[in-house]
């Protein structure tokens, strides 16, 4: 038989576990949609529109080219380009009329 204080303890642990899981960033759930909306038109599956021979739609390719360095945003070319103040290097480029939100940048950084 489970006592009430112990039952409350289990509920709190279960709730905290859910919070920790929801804070984890998943490529398919969290990162891919950001990249799809903002980056894939130039760095996606269509080789005729791909810029800089960079594919961000295939995680392994993006990691291999060091565009994305999971867990090390300071080494990620993607993070450097989305955080730069230099409009010539900024991604997405101004003429794309796309802009990452602070929340999206933070999600990419946490990943």
N, C-alpha and C positions, 0 to 999 in steps of 0.2 A: 504494500500500500504506500502511495506517495503522499507525503505530508504537504500541506498548503504552502509553507515557505519554500520547500524544495520544488514544488510545481511552479511557483512564481519564478524561481531561479532558472528553471528550464525554459520558461517562456521568454525571459530576458535574454538568455543565451541564444535561443533560436532567433529572436528579433535582431540581436547584434550580428549574428552570422549572416542574416539576410542583408543587413546594411553593408557589411564588408563585401559580400558578393556583388552587390549592386555598384559598389565603388570600383570594382575591377573593370578595366577597359578591355573590350573584346574587339578584335579587328573586324569581324563580320558584322557584329551588332552596332558598334560605335564608330569605328574608323572608316570602313568602306562607304557608308552613306555620305559622310562628309566629303571624302575624296570623289565619290561618284557625282555629287552635285556641283563640285567646284573644280575638279581637276581632270576627270576622265575625258573631257572633250579634247584635251590636248595631250594627255598622258594616259590614255586608256587603250581599249582593244582595237580601235581602228588605226591600222598602220599608216593609212593615207593622211591622217590628221595628227599623228603623233609628233610631238616636238621633242627635240634633244634625245631621241632614242630612249626615252624614259617611260616605262610602264609602271603606273601606280595601281593598276587594277589587279595585278598579280603580286601578292605580298612578297613572295620569294624573290622576284625580280627587283622590286623596290628595295628590299633589304640588301640584296646582292650588290646593287649599285650605290649603296649607302645613302640613298634618298631618305630612307627610314632606318633609324637605328633604335629598335625597341628598347625602352628602358634607359636610353642615353640621348635625350633630346638635344643636348648641347653638341652632339656629334652628327645630328641629322641634317642633311642638306635641305630637306623639306621644311623643318622648323626654322632654319636660318632664313629661307626664302619667304616664309609667311610672316616672320617677325621683323624683317628688315624695314628700315625707314627709307631706304633707297628705292625710289619708284621704278628705276630701271631693272631692279632685281626682284621686286615684290611679286609674290604669287598669292592668289591668282592675279594676273596682270590687270591693270586698271581698265584697259580696253575690253576686257571680258565682261565687265559690269557685274562681276561676282565679288563678294567680300565675305571673308570668314568672320563669324561672330567671336567675341571673347570666349564664350563657352566652348565653341568648336576648337579654338586655338588651345584652350586649356585641356580639352579632351585629348587632342593630339600630343600635347606635352606630357600628360600623365601616362599615355600609352608608351 
